[in-house]
Structure formats: C-alpha cells, structure tokens
C-alpha cells in the first residue's frame, strides 16, 4: 500500500504529504471529540450516553461511577476510542520524520498504523451492542431499525467523520509519491549518459585504428 505510485507522481510530493497530514490531523481531532463527548448515543429512555461519561438531568457531563456500567462491549468501545487518535498521531509523526530521514520501512509501518486507526475508530460503535441499547420491550424489527434501542447522536457523528478522514488520509498516503528527505546534504547523483549511435561509431573506429597500428 505504501509503495503505490499513481497520478500524484505529477504533483509535488510535499503537497501530497501536506494534504495527507491535514486529513489525518483532522481525524485525530474528531477522534478526541468522540472521547470527550457525552452524547455518543441516545437511549430509548431519552438518556444521552457517551463512551466515557454521560449527561445527567442537569445537562452536566459526568463520569460514570462504575468502571463499565454497560458491560464489556462498552469497555472495548472505550479502548478503541483512545487507540484511534494515538495511532493517528503516530502516523503524523512518521510523516514528519520522513521529511528528514529517508526510510522506506516507515512507509509500511505508517500505512499499517493508519489501517489500525481506522479499524479502532469503527469499533467504537460496538457500544450499540451493549446493555445500554438492549430492551426486551421492543420487538426485533424496531430494534433493527434503531440500532438496538438507541439512536445515533452527536458523538457517533464525530466518530463517523473521524473514520472518513482517516480513510481519505489513507488514500492520499497510498497514492502519494515517496517523499525524498529534505535534510539530505549529499551530492546529487549524476544522470547516466546515454551513448548516441555517433559516439558508439566513433569508439568503434578508434578501436579499429588502434588495432591496425
């Protein structure tokens, strides 16, 4: 994925990497908003539930008293919501490092980390399978329609946008040409000289003349 070459070859590689960094950085910001938002979903009872906190009756964002009040699926959603922006920030750091240190291995690892960031961001939605969205009073058709007994809310939209930004950043990352180090101080390699038929013919004549003498 990191070694793809496409139409971006014609565009300045620095601009391609700048756009990549901007999309991933925006994704990291949206991931952080997902963490701090107390309104990830809305239950059938009208409760606004976040991954790490919830809105009480006074519209105040309050941390949960229990570690995981809605079970292990909420635990996974919480963990993934933290992993996604950390990996996104690591990818940005790798892109910055690549500007000064030319290392093809960084391209592989940054693509791998960004893929895991996308997956982690998507896994924040496993909270919809937790007890926060379970209701035996609803029939199955209504549950399917409402993602259990919950509706998508502001935090879920942040998570969707973050996933989309990571995905767009990954596309730019794939099709951007390899960035050459800006800190490289070595001499520029000389361009290979292509011999013309005239030069080849002159060399042949010199060889024949030397042999005759």
N, C-alpha and C positions, 0 to 999 in steps of 0.2 A: 504493500500500500504506500509506504513512504518513498518508494523508488519510482513511482509512476511519473510519466512525462506526457504532457498534453499541450493544449493551446497556450497555457500560461508561460510556455517557453519563450514566447514572443514578447511577453510583458516583463518589465523589470522585476527581478526576483525579490528585491527588497519590498516593493509594493505588495506583492503576493503574500509575503510573510507578515507584513503590517496588517493587512486585512484579516489574515488568519488569527493573529494575536488579538485584534479588536473583537472578533466574533467570540473567541474562547473567553476573553476577559468579560464580555457582556454575559456569557453563560455562567461564569463564576459568580457575578453579581446577582443574577437571578436565582442561582442555587442558594446563595446566602439569604436572600429574601425568603426563600422557601423554608429555610431553617427557622428564621426569626418570626415568620408569620404565624399568627394564632388562629388562622382561618383557612386551614387547608381543605376542610370539607364541612358540610352541614348535614347533621343527622336528621332523621325523620322527626325527631322531637324538637328540632329547631336549634340544637346546640351547635356552636361553632367550635370545631376541634382542629387543633394544629398537631404537628408531629412532636413537638417538644413542650407545648403549652396550649392553653385553651382560653377562650373569652368567657369570663364569668358574667353574672347578671348585671354587674355594674360596667360592662364593656371594658374590663381591665384584663390585660394579658397576664395570666397566672400560670406558673409552672405546675406540673402535675405533682400531687402529694405522693403518689405511688411511683415506683420506677417505671413500670409499663402497665398502666391500668387497662389497656385493651389487648394484652397478650403479646405473644412472640412475633406476630406479624408487624405490630407497631414497633417492636424492637428493631427488626430488620429495616423497616422504613426509616427509622431514626439513623441507624448506622449508615445506610446508603446515602441519606441526605447530607451527611458530613463527608463521606468519602468522595462524592462527586466534585465539590469545589476544590478539595485538596488536590485531587488528580488534575483538575483543570489548571490550577495554579502551577503545578509541577510541569505541565506541558508548556505553559508560557515561559517558565524559567529555562527550559531546554531550548526553546526557540531563541531566547536572548543569548544563551551560552553559544549557540551555533553561529551567531554573528561573529564571534571572536575565535572559536575553536572549531575547525573543520573536522567533524567526526561522523562518519556515515552511520555508526551504531545509534547515535542519538535519534536519527530519523525513524528507526524501527521502534525504539522504546517510546518515543513521544506519540506515535500512532497507536501503539498498544495501550498506553495510559489513557489516551483520549477515548478509545473504544470502551475501556472500563468505566470512564467517567459517564459516558452516555448510558451504559447499562445500569450503573448505580443510580443515575437520575431517574431512569424509567422505573426502577424498583421501589421508588418512594411510594408508588401507587398501590403497593401490596397492603397498605393500611386499609384500603377499601374492603379487604377480605377479613379484617379483624372484627372483634366483637363490637366495635364502635358502629359498625354498619350492619349488624345482624338484628333481625326482627322476625320472630316466629308469627307475628300477627299479620305479616304481609304475604300475599300469595307470590308464587315464583315469578309470574310474568311482571309484576310490579317491581320485584327485587332486581330482575334483569334490566329493566328499564332505568332504574335509579341507582345502578351500581351498588346493589345491596339495598340498604335503606338510607343511603347517603347521596347527597348531590355535590357536584363539583363546585368548589368555591375559589376564592382568590389565590390561596396558596397553591392549589392544583394548577391554576393557570400559569403561575410563576414557574412551576416545575416543567410544564409542557414547553414553555418558551425557552427555558434553560436547555432542555433536551434538543430542541430545534437549533439553537445557537451552537451547541456542541457539534451537532450533525453537520451544519454548514461549515463550521471551522474545520471539521474533518475532511470535507470535500476539498476545501482550499489547500489543506495540508497535503492531500494526496496528489493534486494536480499542479502544485507549485514546483518550479524547478529547484534543484538543490541550491541552497544558499552558500556561496563561497565566503570564506572568512574575510571580514573587513579589517581584521587586525594582522593579516598576513603581511610580513615585511620582506619576504624573499623575492628573488628576481623572477620576473615573468618568463615562463618557458618560451624559448624561441619557436616560431612557427616552422614546421617542416617545409623544406624546399622541395618543390616538385620539379623533377627534371623534364625539360621540354624535349621533343624529338631532335631539335637542332643541337642541344647540349649533348645528348646521347651520341649523335652522329659525330660531333667534334671529338668526343672522347674515344670513339672507335677509330677515327683517323689517326689520333695521337698514338694509340696503341699499335696500329699497323706501321706507322712511321718509325716508332721506336724499335719495333721488331725487325724492320728492314735494315736499319742502321746497325 
